[in-house]
Amino acid sequence: MKKIDKIYSRHERGGKYYLIARIKLDGEFTIEEIEVSEQKYRTAKEGDLI
């Protein structure tokens, strides 16, 4: 599981939903574009697991 540390951007493209977020995985931070469901797109917040 990946934990959202900070959400930088949310966008929709071609009916798919994406978050650009800083992710903490195994103690390291990376910035990723993550495809998520519409519900997760609308409700995602810092500290959520993806």
Secondary structure by P-SEA (a helix, b strand, c coil): cccccccccccccccbbbbbcccccccbbbbbbccccaaaaacccccccc
